Amino acid sequence: MLKLTEIDTYYGRAQTLHGVSLEVNEGEIVTVLGANGAGKSTALLTISGIVRAKRGSIMFEGKAIEREKAGRIVRMGISHCPEGRELFPEMTVQDNLKLGAFVRNDTEGIGKDLDHVYTYFPKLLERKKQMAGSLSGGEQQMLAIARALMSRPKLLLLDEPSLGLSPLLVEEMYTIIEEINRDGTAILLVEQNVGSALEVASRGYVFETGRVVFSGTREELQGNEAVKRAYLGG
């Protein structure tokens, strides 16, 4: 479904991604692991067209997207739930969700998808008229994911969904992520909570200083001594 080949990305003169290659197949959850500053978020921003790759190719369902604008990439079927949530705090929960469907004009379908995302996150239904900025941290993360789903993506880019959440909420969040995937959405997941990420992902990539230093199946990542020492406390 998604294939990055030898991607180089810069912020000004500073190179942040160095020859990054990775793949996501249809129906998969793939995780990207690494410390702060390793380039994980930059990889997602590059895929979604917010940051431009200087070199390399990004193919989505067989089409090159590395020069497409972000709005076009959303229309093609990639939705990005960013680190930090980036909600509109002075708008209601429901209006934030409707903004997630800004690329669509099928009013009936949007209504059905609103109902559907509320089944994933019933707490949001209870608070649909509440201002997004007044929600708890966990509820705001739920809203950010739900908003990303409103464009009806084939591939969901999730950046640090467990950031700042209690262990109980992290467990709840990952149960919902698995449910979203079972319903047919492929997921590329950036996480520092390695234990949770490897419980749901089938494969993963480890980033260090903007490079892929290891990739493999969940079992290979869990069994790799360097990965265990760095991220799993092994």
PADOLO-697369 format. One record per residue (C-alpha): residue in three letters; x, y, z negated. Coordinates in steps of 0.001 Angstrom, whole numbers, padded with zeros to 6 digits, always signed. Example, Ala and Ser with C-alpha at 12.3 -4.5 7.8 and 13.67 -1.06 7.14 Angstrom:
BEGIN
ala+012300-004500-007800
ser+013670-001060-007140
//
This chain:
BEGIN
met+000000+000000+000000
leu+002743+002466-001000
lys+006401+002321+000020
leu+009122+004819-000885
thr+012408+004420+000979
glu+015612+006209-000046
ile+013865+009294-001440
asp+016009+012295-002421
thr+014239+015122-004240
tyr+015655+018440-005436
tyr+014574+021261-007722
gly+016476+024139-006179
arg+020056+022894-005874
ala+019657+020260-008571
gln+019031+016774-007223
thr+016568+014864-009372
leu+015919+011713-007300
his+018783+009828-005659
gly+017818+007309-002996
val+014730+006034-004825
ser+012944+003091-003226
leu+009868+001377-004664
glu+006662-000337-003586
val+003108-000787-004845
asn+000943-003497-003332
glu-002828-003426-003126
gly-004430-004277-006464
glu-001222-004056-008488
ile-000248-002198-011627
val+003416-001212-011259
thr+005246+000643-014007
val+008163+003074-013891
leu+010225+003088-017079
gly+013041+005292-018298
ala+014095+007944-020765
asn+013107+011616-020651
gly+014718+013319-017681
ala+015180+010084-015726
gly+013084+011342-012800
lys+009900+009371-013421
ser+007498+012314-013265
thr+009370+013771-010295
ala+008742+010529-008414
leu+004979+010886-008928
leu+005042+014581-007997
thr+006919+013691-004819
ile+004406+010988-003883
ser+001468+013334-004439
gly+003018+016120-002334
ile+003428+018650-005134
val+007214+018401-004767
arg+008756+017759-001353
ala+011279+015015-000692
lys+014359+016344+001086
arg+015240+012946+002551
gly+013623+009537+002862
ser+010157+008300+003717
ile+006896+007733+001864
met+004405+005412+003547
phe+000832+004971+002321
glu-001236+002298+004019
gly+001171+002410+006951
lys+001092+006211+007396
ala+003936+008624+006636
ile+002852+011127+003970
glu+006118+012781+002884
arg+005244+015947+004851
glu+001523+016000+004073
lys-000019+018649+001822
ala-001237+017592-001609
gly-004926+018035-000762
arg-004584+015850+002307
ile-002852+013155+000227
val-005801+013154-002202
arg-008176+012743+000733
met-006116+009791+001964
gly-006691+008020-001357
ile-003974+008946-003872
ser-004947+010676-007112
his-002492+011995-009713
cys-003196+012184-013452
pro-000295+014378-014645
glu+001698+014383-017843
gly+000200+016932-020214
arg-003336+016397-018805
glu-003603+019867-017166
leu-007293+020258-017916
phe-009324+023453-017576
pro-009880+024063-021317
glu-012621+026714-021009
met-014740+024563-018724
thr-017031+021763-019849
val-016167+018093-019651
gln-018644+017613-016819
asp-017328+020587-014824
asn-013767+019272-015161
leu-014986+015957-013775
lys-016764+017625-010871
leu-013551+019437-009973
gly-011943+016025-009594
ala-014299+015479-006659
phe-013360+018739-004909
val-012327+016879-001719
arg-015730+015220-001403
asn-019092+016488-000133
asp-021248+013406-000752
thr-023440+014730-003551
glu-025205+011438-004194
gly-021912+009513-004330
ile-020385+012063-006700
gly-023355+011637-009042
lys-022955+007867-009005
asp-019227+008163-009716
leu-019907+010517-012622
asp-022130+007843-014101
his-019449+005239-013412
val-016574+007079-015105
tyr-018800+007620-018128
thr-019056+003830-018437
tyr-015256+003715-018797
phe-015283+006612-021268
pro-018629+006757-023133
lys-017200+009341-025538
leu-017032+011779-022644
leu-020740+011296-021952
glu-021474+012310-025535
arg-019372+015457-025006
lys-020168+016285-021387
lys-021366+019822-022251
gln-018472+020467-024639
met-015503+022629-023638
ala-012534+020482-022634
gly-010187+022477-024854
ser-012150+021503-027949
leu-011685+017745-027417
ser-009254+015648-029414
gly-005977+014610-027785
gly-007289+011151-026996
glu-010502+012518-025508
gln-008540+014963-023363
gln-006451+012089-022001
met-009630+010169-021210
leu-010966+013231-019394
ala-007758+013628-017375
ile-007941+010018-016182
ala-011677+010247-015495
arg-011167+013435-013471
ala-008493+011705-011372
leu-010947+008885-010641
met-013570+011291-009308
ser-011802+011546-005948
arg-012384+007768-005635
pro-008683+006893-005227
lys-007236+003698-003818
leu-004031+004406-005767
leu-003946+006153-009150
leu-000705+007785-010333
leu-000723+007814-014148
asp+001928+009857-015969
glu+002423+009077-019674
pro-001204+008216-020553
ser-000266+007211-024109
leu+001695+010382-024924
gly+000793+011707-028376
leu-001885+009103-029064
ser-002269+006907-032121
pro-001527+003168-031737
leu-005258+002406-031908
leu-006050+004885-029139
val-003154+003588-027033
glu-004629+000102-027232
glu-008057+001435-026228
met-006556+003439-023355
tyr-004735+000442-021921
thr-007860-001713-022105
ile-009578+000900-019926
ile-006588+001082-017539
glu-006820-002673-017003
glu-010559-002349-016365
ile-009983+000390-013762
asn-007471-001874-012042
arg-009817-004867-012085
asp-012400-002693-010362
gly-010026-002347-007409
thr-007760+000650-008014
ala-004013+000087-007719
ile-001994+001954-010356
leu+001539+003358-010472
leu+002182+003953-014160
val+004926+006103-015682
glu+005444+005319-019374
gln+007839+005629-022269
asn+005677+003232-024269
val+007376+000264-022648
gly+005630-002421-024682
ser+002165-001265-023615
ala+003209-000739-019988
leu+004649-004232-019665
glu+001508-005782-021122
val-000527-004585-018124
ala+001979-004257-015254
ser+002982-007122-012996
arg+006221-005444-011906
gly+008356-002481-012843
tyr+011273-000202-012033
val+013768+001272-014493
phe+015020+004806-013748
glu+018216+006387-015042
thr+019295+009880-013962
gly+017074+009794-010914
arg+018095+006353-009699
val+016465+002925-009791
val+018885+000836-011850
phe+016758-002278-012273
ser+013541-003685-010874
gly+011702-006924-011321
thr+008643-008719-012564
arg+007280-008142-016036
glu+009023-011298-017233
glu+012334-010238-015693
leu+012135-006819-017327
gln+011211-008311-020693
gly+014095-010775-020419
asn+016773-008348-019243
glu+019205-007685-022094
ala+019975-004087-021083
val+016278-003266-020818
lys+015567-004935-024159
arg+018340-003008-025918
ala+017378+000327-024400
tyr+013584+000137-024551
leu+012264-002889-026449
gly+014415-002861-029562
gly+015959-006205-028637
//
